[in-house]
Amino acid sequence: MSARVTLHCDRLFEYSGCASQLITDARSVEAAHAAGERLGWLVRPDGTTYCPRCSGSARPRPAAAVIPLHPPTKETDRA
Ligand SMILES: [Zn+2]
């Protein structure tokens, strides 16, 4: 079996829905949900899914560039 399960963001806006989707190679919806949750997707008990941006639970990914707003040594430099 090489079924693919795609999670779609169920967030609805006033005139359209969110187009985010997550394509997984999971063999079951449950496995796809688990994979999505690891990536910040929100999976509701009723089966609806929300992408990290819409669920508000987005966590910084290790691969994402982090732009520091404050140099970490700023406070200690003032000593
Ligand atoms: Zn979304």
N, CA, C, O and the ligand as a Tripos MOL2 file, in Angstrom:
@<TRIPOS>MOLECULE
protein
  317   315    80     0     0
PROTEIN
NO_CHARGES

@<TRIPOS>ATOM
      1 N           0.8430   -1.2000    0.0000 N.3       1 MET1
      2 CA          0.0000    0.0000    0.0000 C.3       1 MET1
      3 C           0.8760    1.2460    0.0000 C.2       1 MET1
      4 O           1.8260    1.3580    0.7750 O.2       1 MET1
      5 N           0.5460    2.1480   -0.8570 N.am      2 SER2
      6 CA          1.2930    3.3980   -0.8770 C.3       2 SER2
      7 C           0.3180    4.5660   -0.8840 C.2       2 SER2
      8 O           0.5020    5.5650   -1.5790 O.2       2 SER2
      9 N          -0.7210    4.4000   -0.0850 N.am      3 ALA3
     10 CA         -1.7210    5.4650   -0.0340 C.3       3 ALA3
     11 C          -1.1350    6.7150    0.5860 C.2       3 ALA3
     12 O          -0.2220    6.6500    1.4090 O.2       3 ALA3
     13 N          -1.6490    7.8040    0.1980 N.am      4 ARG4
     14 CA         -1.2200    9.0590    0.7850 C.3       4 ARG4
     15 C          -2.4240    9.7370    1.4250 C.2       4 ARG4
     16 O          -3.5350    9.7120    0.8950 O.2       4 ARG4
     17 N          -2.1750   10.3250    2.5500 N.am      5 VAL5
     18 CA         -3.2280   11.0500    3.2420 C.3       5 VAL5
     19 C          -2.8350   12.5170    3.2720 C.2       5 VAL5
     20 O          -1.7450   12.8750    3.7190 O.2       5 VAL5
     21 N          -3.7220   13.3420    2.7980 N.am      6 THR6
     22 CA         -3.4510   14.7660    2.7820 C.3       6 THR6
     23 C          -4.3310   15.4730    3.8050 C.2       6 THR6
     24 O          -5.5550   15.3410    3.7930 O.2       6 THR6
     25 N          -3.6900   16.2170    4.6810 N.am      7 LEU7
     26 CA         -4.4440   17.0160    5.6420 C.3       7 LEU7
     27 C          -4.7560   18.3630    5.0000 C.2       7 LEU7
     28 O          -3.8910   19.0020    4.4020 O.2       7 LEU7
     29 N          -5.9800   18.7670    5.1360 N.am      8 HIS8
     30 CA         -6.3800   20.0820    4.6390 C.3       8 HIS8
     31 C          -6.7430   20.9590    5.8160 C.2       8 HIS8
     32 O          -7.3720   20.5030    6.7700 O.2       8 HIS8
     33 N          -6.3520   22.2000    5.7500 N.am      9 CYS9
     34 CA         -6.7320   23.1280    6.8020 C.3       9 CYS9
     35 C          -8.2270   23.4220    6.6800 C.2       9 CYS9
     36 O          -8.7160   23.7730    5.6060 O.2       9 CYS9
     37 N          -8.9360   23.2760    7.7840 N.am     10 ASP10
     38 CA        -10.3890   23.4660    7.7600 C.3      10 ASP10
     39 C         -10.8050   24.8650    8.1820 C.2      10 ASP10
     40 O         -11.9890   25.1450    8.3710 O.2      10 ASP10
     41 N          -9.8270   25.7300    8.3250 N.am     11 ARG11
     42 CA        -10.1460   27.0880    8.7080 C.3      11 ARG11
     43 C         -10.9060   27.7780    7.5800 C.2      11 ARG11
     44 O         -10.4490   27.8000    6.4380 O.2      11 ARG11
     45 N         -12.0600   28.3350    7.9040 N.am     12 LEU12
     46 CA        -12.8550   29.0400    6.9060 C.3      12 LEU12
     47 C         -12.8420   30.5320    7.1930 C.2      12 LEU12
     48 O         -13.0680   30.9750    8.3200 O.2      12 LEU12
     49 N         -12.5810   31.2690    6.1750 N.am     13 PHE13
     50 CA        -12.6480   32.7070    6.2910 C.3      13 PHE13
     51 C         -13.9740   33.1840    5.7300 C.2      13 PHE13
     52 O         -14.8080   32.3780    5.3170 O.2      13 PHE13
     53 N         -14.1630   34.4560    5.7150 N.am     14 GLU14
     54 CA        -15.4700   34.9650    5.3210 C.3      14 GLU14
     55 C         -15.8290   34.5950    3.8910 C.2      14 GLU14
     56 O         -16.9760   34.2560    3.6010 O.2      14 GLU14
     57 N         -14.8610   34.6600    3.0110 N.am     15 TYR15
     58 CA        -15.1680   34.4020    1.6090 C.3      15 TYR15
     59 C         -14.4150   33.2070    1.0340 C.2      15 TYR15
     60 O         -14.6420   32.8180   -0.1120 O.2      15 TYR15
     61 N         -13.5400   32.6380    1.8110 N.am     16 SER16
     62 CA        -12.7860   31.5120    1.2830 C.3      16 SER16
     63 C         -12.2030   30.7170    2.4380 C.2      16 SER16
     64 O         -12.2900   31.1160    3.6000 O.2      16 SER16
     65 N         -11.6210   29.6140    2.1010 N.am     17 GLY17
     66 CA        -10.9980   28.7960    3.1230 C.3      17 GLY17
     67 C          -9.4940   28.8830    3.0160 C.2      17 GLY17
     68 O          -8.9480   29.3840    2.0330 O.2      17 GLY17
     69 N          -8.8320   28.3820    4.0530 N.am     18 CYS18
     70 CA         -7.3760   28.3540    4.0250 C.3      18 CYS18
     71 C          -6.9330   27.2650    3.0560 C.2      18 CYS18
     72 O          -7.4930   26.1690    3.0460 O.2      18 CYS18
     73 N          -5.9440   27.5650    2.2570 N.am     19 ALA19
     74 CA         -5.5060   26.6300    1.2200 C.3      19 ALA19
     75 C          -4.3810   25.7190    1.6850 C.2      19 ALA19
     76 O          -3.8590   24.9170    0.9100 O.2      19 ALA19
     77 N          -4.0140   25.8450    2.9460 N.am     20 SER20
     78 CA         -2.8890   25.0400    3.4140 C.3      20 SER20
     79 C          -3.2290   23.5600    3.4160 C.2      20 SER20
     80 O          -4.3450   23.1700    3.7590 O.2      20 SER20
     81 N          -2.2880   22.7600    3.0430 N.am     21 GLN21
     82 CA         -2.4680   21.3170    3.1280 C.3      21 GLN21
     83 C          -1.1320   20.6700    3.4240 C.2      21 GLN21
     84 O          -0.0640   21.2200    3.1560 O.2      21 GLN21
     85 N          -1.2370   19.4850    3.9840 N.am     22 LEU22
     86 CA         -0.0300   18.7520    4.3360 C.3      22 LEU22
     87 C          -0.1380   17.3570    3.7320 C.2      22 LEU22
     88 O          -0.9850   16.5550    4.1250 O.2      22 LEU22
     89 N           0.7290   17.0880    2.7790 N.am     23 ILE23
     90 CA          0.7010   15.7820    2.1090 C.3      23 ILE23
     91 C           1.6350   14.8390    2.8560 C.2      23 ILE23
     92 O           2.8250   15.1160    3.0120 O.2      23 ILE23
     93 N           1.0900   13.7490    3.3050 N.am     24 THR24
     94 CA          1.9000   12.7760    4.0290 C.3      24 THR24
     95 C           1.8500   11.4360    3.3010 C.2      24 THR24
     96 O           0.9870   11.1970    2.4560 O.2      24 THR24
     97 N           2.7910   10.5790    3.6490 N.am     25 ASP25
     98 CA          2.7500    9.2350    3.0850 C.3      25 ASP25
     99 C           2.2190    8.2440    4.1220 C.2      25 ASP25
    100 O           2.4860    7.0440    4.0630 O.2      25 ASP25
    101 N           1.4650    8.7860    5.0620 N.am     26 ALA26
    102 CA          0.8760    7.9350    6.0890 C.3      26 ALA26
    103 C          -0.1180    6.9680    5.4550 C.2      26 ALA26
    104 O          -0.7280    7.2590    4.4260 O.2      26 ALA26
    105 N          -0.2630    5.8140    6.0950 N.am     27 ARG27
    106 CA         -1.1750    4.8110    5.5550 C.3      27 ARG27
    107 C          -2.5360    4.8600    6.2260 C.2      27 ARG27
    108 O          -3.4310    4.0900    5.8780 O.2      27 ARG27
    109 N          -2.6940    5.7560    7.1790 N.am     28 SER28
    110 CA         -3.9970    5.8950    7.8230 C.3      28 SER28
    111 C          -4.1910    7.3540    8.1930 C.2      28 SER28
    112 O          -3.2310    8.1140    8.3200 O.2      28 SER28
    113 N          -5.4160    7.7200    8.3600 N.am     29 VAL29
    114 CA         -5.7180    9.0930    8.7500 C.3      29 VAL29
    115 C          -5.1150    9.3840   10.1250 C.2      29 VAL29
    116 O          -4.6210   10.4790   10.3910 O.2      29 VAL29
    117 N          -5.1720    8.3610   10.9940 N.am     30 GLU30
    118 CA         -4.6210    8.5580   12.3260 C.3      30 GLU30
    119 C          -3.1290    8.8640   12.2760 C.2      30 GLU30
    120 O          -2.6430    9.7440   12.9870 O.2      30 GLU30
    121 N          -2.4140    8.1400   11.4380 N.am     31 ALA31
    122 CA         -0.9820    8.3640   11.3210 C.3      31 ALA31
    123 C          -0.7060    9.7400   10.7160 C.2      31 ALA31
    124 O           0.2460   10.4190   11.1000 O.2      31 ALA31
    125 N          -1.5430   10.1340    9.7770 N.am     32 ALA32
    126 CA         -1.3690   11.4450    9.1620 C.3      32 ALA32
    127 C          -1.6100   12.5440   10.1940 C.2      32 ALA32
    128 O          -0.9040   13.5510   10.2140 O.2      32 ALA32
    129 N          -2.5970   12.3460   11.0370 N.am     33 HIS33
    130 CA         -2.8600   13.3330   12.0850 C.3      33 HIS33
    131 C          -1.6830   13.4270   13.0400 C.2      33 HIS33
    132 O          -1.2870   14.5220   13.4410 O.2      33 HIS33
    133 N          -1.1250   12.2830   13.4040 N.am     34 ALA34
    134 CA          0.0110   12.2760   14.3140 C.3      34 ALA34
    135 C           1.1940   13.0110   13.6870 C.2      34 ALA34
    136 O           1.8930   13.7710   14.3570 O.2      34 ALA34
    137 N           1.4050   12.7760   12.4000 N.am     35 ALA35
    138 CA          2.5030   13.4470   11.7140 C.3      35 ALA35
    139 C           2.2400   14.9490   11.6530 C.2      35 ALA35
    140 O           3.1500   15.7580   11.8310 O.2      35 ALA35
    141 N           0.9960   15.3060   11.4010 N.am     36 GLY36
    142 CA          0.6530   16.7150   11.3300 C.3      36 GLY36
    143 C           0.8560   17.4130   12.6640 C.2      36 GLY36
    144 O           1.3450   18.5420   12.7180 O.2      36 GLY36
    145 N           0.4800   16.7370   13.7330 N.am     37 GLU37
    146 CA          0.6270   17.3410   15.0560 C.3      37 GLU37
    147 C           2.0870   17.5970   15.3820 C.2      37 GLU37
    148 O           2.4180   18.5720   16.0560 O.2      37 GLU37
    149 N           2.9530   16.7270   14.9060 N.am     38 ARG38
    150 CA          4.3800   16.9480   15.1460 C.3      38 ARG38
    151 C           4.8690   18.1930   14.4120 C.2      38 ARG38
    152 O           5.8830   18.7840   14.7840 O.2      38 ARG38
    153 N           4.1390   18.5890   13.3610 N.am     39 LEU39
    154 CA          4.5370   19.7520   12.5800 C.3      39 LEU39
    155 C           3.7450   20.9900   12.9710 C.2      39 LEU39
    156 O           3.8260   22.0250   12.3100 O.2      39 LEU39
    157 N           2.9770   20.8740   14.0510 N.am     40 GLY40
    158 CA          2.2710   22.0400   14.5380 C.3      40 GLY40
    159 C           0.8200   22.1220   14.1160 C.2      40 GLY40
    160 O           0.1310   23.0820   14.4610 O.2      40 GLY40
    161 N           0.3430   21.1390   13.3800 N.am     41 TRP41
    162 CA         -1.0660   21.1390   12.9960 C.3      41 TRP41
    163 C          -1.9240   20.8190   14.1990 C.2      41 TRP41
    164 O          -1.5140   20.0630   15.0800 O.2      41 TRP41
    165 N          -3.1020   21.3880   14.2380 N.am     42 LEU42
    166 CA         -4.0620   21.1180   15.2970 C.3      42 LEU42
    167 C          -5.1000   20.1380   14.7660 C.2      42 LEU42
    168 O          -5.7210   20.3850   13.7320 O.2      42 LEU42
    169 N          -5.2850   19.0370   15.4660 N.am     43 VAL43
    170 CA         -6.2740   18.0330   15.0590 C.3      43 VAL43
    171 C          -7.3510   17.9790   16.1300 C.2      43 VAL43
    172 O          -7.0910   17.6210   17.2790 O.2      43 VAL43
    173 N          -8.5400   18.3350   15.7390 N.am     44 ARG44
    174 CA         -9.6650   18.3220   16.6720 C.3      44 ARG44
    175 C         -10.2260   16.9070   16.7940 C.2      44 ARG44
    176 O         -10.0660   16.0880   15.8890 O.2      44 ARG44
    177 N         -10.8820   16.6280   17.9140 N.am     45 PRO45
    178 CA        -11.4950   15.3000   18.0900 C.3      45 PRO45
    179 C         -12.4970   14.9600   16.9880 C.2      45 PRO45
    180 O         -12.7010   13.7850   16.6840 O.2      45 PRO45
    181 N         -13.1140   15.9580   16.3930 N.am     46 ASP46
    182 CA        -14.0910   15.6730   15.3370 C.3      46 ASP46
    183 C         -13.4400   15.4500   13.9790 C.2      46 ASP46
    184 O         -14.1310   15.2430   12.9820 O.2      46 ASP46
    185 N         -12.1130   15.4920   13.9390 N.am     47 GLY47
    186 CA        -11.4160   15.1730   12.7090 C.3      47 GLY47
    187 C         -11.0130   16.3770   11.8780 C.2      47 GLY47
    188 O         -10.2910   16.2360   10.8910 O.2      47 GLY47
    189 N         -11.4670   17.5500   12.2640 N.am     48 THR48
    190 CA        -11.0490   18.7240   11.5170 C.3      48 THR48
    191 C          -9.6000   19.0440   11.8520 C.2      48 THR48
    192 O          -9.1340   18.8060   12.9660 O.2      48 THR48
    193 N          -8.9080   19.5830   10.8720 N.am     49 THR49
    194 CA         -7.4980   19.8880   11.0660 C.3      49 THR49
    195 C          -7.2320   21.3370   10.6920 C.2      49 THR49
    196 O          -7.8660   21.8970    9.7980 O.2      49 THR49
    197 N          -6.2880   21.9190   11.3930 N.am     50 TYR50
    198 CA         -5.9360   23.3090   11.1430 C.3      50 TYR50
    199 C          -4.4280   23.4140   11.0140 C.2      50 TYR50
    200 O          -3.6780   22.8340   11.7990 O.2      50 TYR50
    201 N          -4.0030   24.1580   10.0200 N.am     51 CYS51
    202 CA         -2.5820   24.3180    9.7960 C.3      51 CYS51
    203 C          -1.9750   25.1230   10.9530 C.2      51 CYS51
    204 O          -2.6990   25.7990   11.6840 O.2      51 CYS51
    205 N          -0.6640   25.0530   11.1180 N.am     52 PRO52
    206 CA         -0.0220   25.7450   12.2470 C.3      52 PRO52
    207 C          -0.3650   27.2250   12.2980 C.2      52 PRO52
    208 O          -0.5550   27.7740   13.3830 O.2      52 PRO52
    209 N          -0.4470   27.8730   11.1590 N.am     53 ARG53
    210 CA         -0.7130   29.3060   11.1500 C.3      53 ARG53
    211 C          -2.1280   29.5930   11.6500 C.2      53 ARG53
    212 O          -2.3260   30.5460   12.4030 O.2      53 ARG53
    213 N          -3.1080   28.7930   11.2500 N.am     54 CYS54
    214 CA         -4.4890   29.0310   11.6300 C.3      54 CYS54
    215 C          -4.7700   28.5510   13.0500 C.2      54 CYS54
    216 O          -5.6020   29.1360   13.7430 O.2      54 CYS54
    217 N          -4.1030   27.5190   13.4840 N.am     55 SER55
    218 CA         -4.3640   26.9870   14.8170 C.3      55 SER55
    219 C          -3.7170   27.8460   15.8830 C.2      55 SER55
    220 O          -4.0760   27.7720   17.0580 O.2      55 SER55
    221 N          -2.7600   28.6620   15.4660 N.am     56 GLY56
    222 CA         -2.0860   29.5160   16.4430 C.3      56 GLY56
    223 C          -1.0960   28.7620   17.2980 C.2      56 GLY56
    224 O          -0.5810   29.2960   18.2800 O.2      56 GLY56
    225 N          -0.8270   27.5270   16.9290 N.am     57 SER57
    226 CA          0.0930   26.7300   17.7320 C.3      57 SER57
    227 C           1.4140   26.5200   17.0090 C.2      57 SER57
    228 O           2.1570   25.5830   17.3010 O.2      57 SER57
    229 N           1.6870   27.3930   16.0790 N.am     58 ALA58
    230 CA          2.9050   27.2390   15.3060 C.3      58 ALA58
    231 C           4.1260   27.3010   16.2080 C.2      58 ALA58
    232 O           4.2890   28.2120   17.0200 O.2      58 ALA58
    233 N           4.9530   26.3250   16.0380 N.am     59 ARG59
    234 CA          6.2090   26.3050   16.7730 C.3      59 ARG59
    235 C           7.3470   26.5150   15.8040 C.2      59 ARG59
    236 O           7.2790   26.0430   14.6690 O.2      59 ARG59
    237 N           8.3600   27.1910   16.2040 N.am     60 PRO60
    238 CA          9.4790   27.4120   15.2860 C.3      60 PRO60
    239 C          10.1130   26.1000   14.8790 C.2      60 PRO60
    240 O          10.4190   25.2450   15.7110 O.2      60 PRO60
    241 N          10.3030   25.9620   13.5820 N.am     61 ARG61
    242 CA         10.9310   24.7390   13.1060 C.3      61 ARG61
    243 C          12.4420   24.8700   13.2340 C.2      61 ARG61
    244 O          12.9920   25.9610   13.0810 O.2      61 ARG61
    245 N          13.1010   23.7700   13.5110 N.am     62 PRO62
    246 CA         14.5610   23.8090   13.6400 C.3      62 PRO62
    247 C          15.2270   24.3390   12.3800 C.2      62 PRO62
    248 O          16.2740   24.9820   12.4560 O.2      62 PRO62
    249 N          14.6280   24.0740   11.2180 N.am     63 ALA63
    250 CA         15.2610   24.4760    9.9760 C.3      63 ALA63
    251 C          14.9800   25.9370    9.6380 C.2      63 ALA63
    252 O          15.6190   26.5100    8.7560 O.2      63 ALA63
    253 N          14.0200   26.5390   10.3440 N.am     64 ALA64
    254 CA         13.6600   27.9080   10.0140 C.3      64 ALA64
    255 C          14.6890   28.8790   10.5830 C.2      64 ALA64
    256 O          15.2200   28.6790   11.6750 O.2      64 ALA64
    257 N          14.9490   29.9080    9.8370 N.am     65 ALA65
    258 CA         15.8720   30.9240   10.3150 C.3      65 ALA65
    259 C          15.2060   31.7340   11.4130 C.2      65 ALA65
    260 O          14.0650   32.1750   11.2710 O.2      65 ALA65
    261 N          15.9070   31.9180   12.4790 N.am     66 VAL66
    262 CA         15.3800   32.7180   13.5770 C.3      66 VAL66
    263 C          16.0970   34.0560   13.5790 C.2      66 VAL66
    264 O          17.3230   34.1270   13.6660 O.2      66 VAL66
    265 N          15.3160   35.0980   13.4830 N.am     67 ILE67
    266 CA         15.9110   36.4280   13.4700 C.3      67 ILE67
    267 C          15.8690   37.0020   14.8820 C.2      67 ILE67
    268 O          14.7910   37.3510   15.3620 O.2      67 ILE67
    269 N          16.9840   37.1090   15.5440 N.am     68 PRO68
    270 CA         16.9810   37.6180   16.9200 C.3      68 PRO68
    271 C          16.6670   39.0990   16.9440 C.2      68 PRO68
    272 O          17.3060   39.8940   16.2560 O.2      68 PRO68
    273 N          15.6810   39.4580   17.7380 N.am     69 LEU69
    274 CA         15.3300   40.8690   17.8580 C.3      69 LEU69
    275 C          16.2350   41.5740   18.8450 C.2      69 LEU69
    276 O          16.4610   42.7810   18.7670 O.2      69 LEU69
    277 N          16.7450   40.7900   19.7720 N.am     70 HIS70
    278 CA         17.6260   41.3670   20.7770 C.3      70 HIS70
    279 C          18.8570   40.4800   20.9020 C.2      70 HIS70
    280 O          18.7340   39.2760   21.1280 O.2      70 HIS70
    281 N          20.0090   41.0490   20.7610 N.am     71 PRO71
    282 CA         21.2150   40.2340   20.9560 C.3      71 PRO71
    283 C          21.1940   39.6240   22.3560 C.2      71 PRO71
    284 O          20.8860   40.3140   23.3280 O.2      71 PRO71
    285 N          21.5180   38.3460   22.4630 N.am     72 PRO72
    286 CA         21.4240   37.6770   23.7660 C.3      72 PRO72
    287 C          22.3720   38.2670   24.8010 C.2      72 PRO72
    288 O          22.1750   38.0590   25.9990 O.2      72 PRO72
    289 N          23.3820   38.9860   24.3750 N.am     73 THR73
    290 CA         24.3450   39.5140   25.3410 C.3      73 THR73
    291 C          24.0170   40.9430   25.7450 C.2      73 THR73
    292 O          24.7720   41.5770   26.4820 O.2      73 THR73
    293 N          22.8800   41.4480   25.2560 N.am     74 LYS74
    294 CA         22.5550   42.8620   25.4990 C.3      74 LYS74
    295 C          22.4510   43.1830   26.9820 C.2      74 LYS74
    296 O          23.0000   44.1780   27.4530 O.2      74 LYS74
    297 N          21.7370   42.3250   27.7170 N.am     75 GLU75
    298 CA         21.5320   42.6070   29.1300 C.3      75 GLU75
    299 C          22.8370   42.5300   29.9190 C.2      75 GLU75
    300 O          23.1190   43.3860   30.7590 O.2      75 GLU75
    301 N          23.6190   41.5070   29.6420 N.am     76 THR76
    302 CA         24.8320   41.3230   30.4310 C.3      76 THR76
    303 C          25.8910   42.3630   30.0840 C.2      76 THR76
    304 O          26.7700   42.6580   30.8940 O.2      76 THR76
    305 N          25.8020   42.9220   28.8670 N.am     77 ASP77
    306 CA         26.7820   43.9260   28.4920 C.3      77 ASP77
    307 C          26.6390   45.2020   29.3170 C.2      77 ASP77
    308 O          27.5690   46.0030   29.4180 O.2      77 ASP77
    309 N          25.4710   45.3700   29.8950 N.am     78 ARG78
    310 CA         25.2180   46.6060   30.6300 C.3      78 ARG78
    311 C          25.7520   46.5360   32.0560 C.2      78 ARG78
    312 O          25.6880   47.5280   32.7810 O.2      78 ARG78
    313 N          26.2640   45.4140   32.4610 N.am     79 ALA79
    314 CA         26.7230   45.2630   33.8430 C.3      79 ALA79
    315 C          27.9200   46.1820   34.1250 C.2      79 ALA79
    316 O          28.4430   46.1910   35.2390 O.2      79 ALA79
    317 ZN         -4.8190   27.2690    7.6460 Zn       80 ZN80
@<TRIPOS>BOND
     1     1     2 1
     2     2     3 1
     3     3     4 2
     4     3     5 am
     5     5     6 1
     6     6     7 1
     7     7     8 2
     8     7     9 am
     9     9    10 1
    10    10    11 1
    11    11    12 2
    12    11    13 am
    13    13    14 1
    14    14    15 1
    15    15    16 2
    16    15    17 am
    17    17    18 1
    18    18    19 1
    19    19    20 2
    20    19    21 am
    21    21    22 1
    22    22    23 1
    23    23    24 2
    24    23    25 am
    25    25    26 1
    26    26    27 1
    27    27    28 2
    28    27    29 am
    29    29    30 1
    30    30    31 1
    31    31    32 2
    32    31    33 am
    33    33    34 1
    34    34    35 1
    35    35    36 2
    36    35    37 am
    37    37    38 1
    38    38    39 1
    39    39    40 2
    40    39    41 am
    41    41    42 1
    42    42    43 1
    43    43    44 2
    44    43    45 am
    45    45    46 1
    46    46    47 1
    47    47    48 2
    48    47    49 am
    49    49    50 1
    50    50    51 1
    51    51    52 2
    52    51    53 am
    53    53    54 1
    54    54    55 1
    55    55    56 2
    56    55    57 am
    57    57    58 1
    58    58    59 1
    59    59    60 2
    60    59    61 am
    61    61    62 1
    62    62    63 1
    63    63    64 2
    64    63    65 am
    65    65    66 1
    66    66    67 1
    67    67    68 2
    68    67    69 am
    69    69    70 1
    70    70    71 1
    71    71    72 2
    72    71    73 am
    73    73    74 1
    74    74    75 1
    75    75    76 2
    76    75    77 am
    77    77    78 1
    78    78    79 1
    79    79    80 2
    80    79    81 am
    81    81    82 1
    82    82    83 1
    83    83    84 2
    84    83    85 am
    85    85    86 1
    86    86    87 1
    87    87    88 2
    88    87    89 am
    89    89    90 1
    90    90    91 1
    91    91    92 2
    92    91    93 am
    93    93    94 1
    94    94    95 1
    95    95    96 2
    96    95    97 am
    97    97    98 1
    98    98    99 1
    99    99   100 2
   100    99   101 am
   101   101   102 1
   102   102   103 1
   103   103   104 2
   104   103   105 am
   105   105   106 1
   106   106   107 1
   107   107   108 2
   108   107   109 am
   109   109   110 1
   110   110   111 1
   111   111   112 2
   112   111   113 am
   113   113   114 1
   114   114   115 1
   115   115   116 2
   116   115   117 am
   117   117   118 1
   118   118   119 1
   119   119   120 2
   120   119   121 am
   121   121   122 1
   122   122   123 1
   123   123   124 2
   124   123   125 am
   125   125   126 1
   126   126   127 1
   127   127   128 2
   128   127   129 am
   129   129   130 1
   130   130   131 1
   131   131   132 2
   132   131   133 am
   133   133   134 1
   134   134   135 1
   135   135   136 2
   136   135   137 am
   137   137   138 1
   138   138   139 1
   139   139   140 2
   140   139   141 am
   141   141   142 1
   142   142   143 1
   143   143   144 2
   144   143   145 am
   145   145   146 1
   146   146   147 1
   147   147   148 2
   148   147   149 am
   149   149   150 1
   150   150   151 1
   151   151   152 2
   152   151   153 am
   153   153   154 1
   154   154   155 1
   155   155   156 2
   156   155   157 am
   157   157   158 1
   158   158   159 1
   159   159   160 2
   160   159   161 am
   161   161   162 1
   162   162   163 1
   163   163   164 2
   164   163   165 am
   165   165   166 1
   166   166   167 1
   167   167   168 2
   168   167   169 am
   169   169   170 1
   170   170   171 1
   171   171   172 2
   172   171   173 am
   173   173   174 1
   174   174   175 1
   175   175   176 2
   176   175   177 am
   177   177   178 1
   178   178   179 1
   179   179   180 2
   180   179   181 am
   181   181   182 1
   182   182   183 1
   183   183   184 2
   184   183   185 am
   185   185   186 1
   186   186   187 1
   187   187   188 2
   188   187   189 am
   189   189   190 1
   190   190   191 1
   191   191   192 2
   192   191   193 am
   193   193   194 1
   194   194   195 1
   195   195   196 2
   196   195   197 am
   197   197   198 1
   198   198   199 1
   199   199   200 2
   200   199   201 am
   201   201   202 1
   202   202   203 1
   203   203   204 2
   204   203   205 am
   205   205   206 1
   206   206   207 1
   207   207   208 2
   208   207   209 am
   209   209   210 1
   210   210   211 1
   211   211   212 2
   212   211   213 am
   213   213   214 1
   214   214   215 1
   215   215   216 2
   216   215   217 am
   217   217   218 1
   218   218   219 1
   219   219   220 2
   220   219   221 am
   221   221   222 1
   222   222   223 1
   223   223   224 2
   224   223   225 am
   225   225   226 1
   226   226   227 1
   227   227   228 2
   228   227   229 am
   229   229   230 1
   230   230   231 1
   231   231   232 2
   232   231   233 am
   233   233   234 1
   234   234   235 1
   235   235   236 2
   236   235   237 am
   237   237   238 1
   238   238   239 1
   239   239   240 2
   240   239   241 am
   241   241   242 1
   242   242   243 1
   243   243   244 2
   244   243   245 am
   245   245   246 1
   246   246   247 1
   247   247   248 2
   248   247   249 am
   249   249   250 1
   250   250   251 1
   251   251   252 2
   252   251   253 am
   253   253   254 1
   254   254   255 1
   255   255   256 2
   256   255   257 am
   257   257   258 1
   258   258   259 1
   259   259   260 2
   260   259   261 am
   261   261   262 1
   262   262   263 1
   263   263   264 2
   264   263   265 am
   265   265   266 1
   266   266   267 1
   267   267   268 2
   268   267   269 am
   269   269   270 1
   270   270   271 1
   271   271   272 2
   272   271   273 am
   273   273   274 1
   274   274   275 1
   275   275   276 2
   276   275   277 am
   277   277   278 1
   278   278   279 1
   279   279   280 2
   280   279   281 am
   281   281   282 1
   282   282   283 1
   283   283   284 2
   284   283   285 am
   285   285   286 1
   286   286   287 1
   287   287   288 2
   288   287   289 am
   289   289   290 1
   290   290   291 1
   291   291   292 2
   292   291   293 am
   293   293   294 1
   294   294   295 1
   295   295   296 2
   296   295   297 am
   297   297   298 1
   298   298   299 1
   299   299   300 2
   300   299   301 am
   301   301   302 1
   302   302   303 1
   303   303   304 2
   304   303   305 am
   305   305   306 1
   306   306   307 1
   307   307   308 2
   308   307   309 am
   309   309   310 1
   310   310   311 1
   311   311   312 2
   312   311   313 am
   313   313   314 1
   314   314   315 1
   315   315   316 2
@<TRIPOS>SUBSTRUCTURE
     1 MET1         2 RESIDUE 1 A MET
     2 SER2         6 RESIDUE 1 A SER
     3 ALA3        10 RESIDUE 1 A ALA
     4 ARG4        14 RESIDUE 1 A ARG
     5 VAL5        18 RESIDUE 1 A VAL
     6 THR6        22 RESIDUE 1 A THR
     7 LEU7        26 RESIDUE 1 A LEU
     8 HIS8        30 RESIDUE 1 A HIS
     9 CYS9        34 RESIDUE 1 A CYS
    10 ASP10       38 RESIDUE 1 A ASP
    11 ARG11       42 RESIDUE 1 A ARG
    12 LEU12       46 RESIDUE 1 A LEU
    13 PHE13       50 RESIDUE 1 A PHE
    14 GLU14       54 RESIDUE 1 A GLU
    15 TYR15       58 RESIDUE 1 A TYR
    16 SER16       62 RESIDUE 1 A SER
    17 GLY17       66 RESIDUE 1 A GLY
    18 CYS18       70 RESIDUE 1 A CYS
    19 ALA19       74 RESIDUE 1 A ALA
    20 SER20       78 RESIDUE 1 A SER
    21 GLN21       82 RESIDUE 1 A GLN
    22 LEU22       86 RESIDUE 1 A LEU
    23 ILE23       90 RESIDUE 1 A ILE
    24 THR24       94 RESIDUE 1 A THR
    25 ASP25       98 RESIDUE 1 A ASP
    26 ALA26      102 RESIDUE 1 A ALA
    27 ARG27      106 RESIDUE 1 A ARG
    28 SER28      110 RESIDUE 1 A SER
    29 VAL29      114 RESIDUE 1 A VAL
    30 GLU30      118 RESIDUE 1 A GLU
    31 ALA31      122 RESIDUE 1 A ALA
    32 ALA32      126 RESIDUE 1 A ALA
    33 HIS33      130 RESIDUE 1 A HIS
    34 ALA34      134 RESIDUE 1 A ALA
    35 ALA35      138 RESIDUE 1 A ALA
    36 GLY36      142 RESIDUE 1 A GLY
    37 GLU37      146 RESIDUE 1 A GLU
    38 ARG38      150 RESIDUE 1 A ARG
    39 LEU39      154 RESIDUE 1 A LEU
    40 GLY40      158 RESIDUE 1 A GLY
    41 TRP41      162 RESIDUE 1 A TRP
    42 LEU42      166 RESIDUE 1 A LEU
    43 VAL43      170 RESIDUE 1 A VAL
    44 ARG44      174 RESIDUE 1 A ARG
    45 PRO45      178 RESIDUE 1 A PRO
    46 ASP46      182 RESIDUE 1 A ASP
    47 GLY47      186 RESIDUE 1 A GLY
    48 THR48      190 RESIDUE 1 A THR
    49 THR49      194 RESIDUE 1 A THR
    50 TYR50      198 RESIDUE 1 A TYR
    51 CYS51      202 RESIDUE 1 A CYS
    52 PRO52      206 RESIDUE 1 A PRO
    53 ARG53      210 RESIDUE 1 A ARG
    54 CYS54      214 RESIDUE 1 A CYS
    55 SER55      218 RESIDUE 1 A SER
    56 GLY56      222 RESIDUE 1 A GLY
    57 SER57      226 RESIDUE 1 A SER
    58 ALA58      230 RESIDUE 1 A ALA
    59 ARG59      234 RESIDUE 1 A ARG
    60 PRO60      238 RESIDUE 1 A PRO
    61 ARG61      242 RESIDUE 1 A ARG
    62 PRO62      246 RESIDUE 1 A PRO
    63 ALA63      250 RESIDUE 1 A ALA
    64 ALA64      254 RESIDUE 1 A ALA
    65 ALA65      258 RESIDUE 1 A ALA
    66 VAL66      262 RESIDUE 1 A VAL
    67 ILE67      266 RESIDUE 1 A ILE
    68 PRO68      270 RESIDUE 1 A PRO
    69 LEU69      274 RESIDUE 1 A LEU
    70 HIS70      278 RESIDUE 1 A HIS
    71 PRO71      282 RESIDUE 1 A PRO
    72 PRO72      286 RESIDUE 1 A PRO
    73 THR73      290 RESIDUE 1 A THR
    74 LYS74      294 RESIDUE 1 A LYS
    75 GLU75      298 RESIDUE 1 A GLU
    76 THR76      302 RESIDUE 1 A THR
    77 ASP77      306 RESIDUE 1 A ASP
    78 ARG78      310 RESIDUE 1 A ARG
    79 ALA79      314 RESIDUE 1 A ALA
    80 ZN80       317 GROUP 0 **** ****
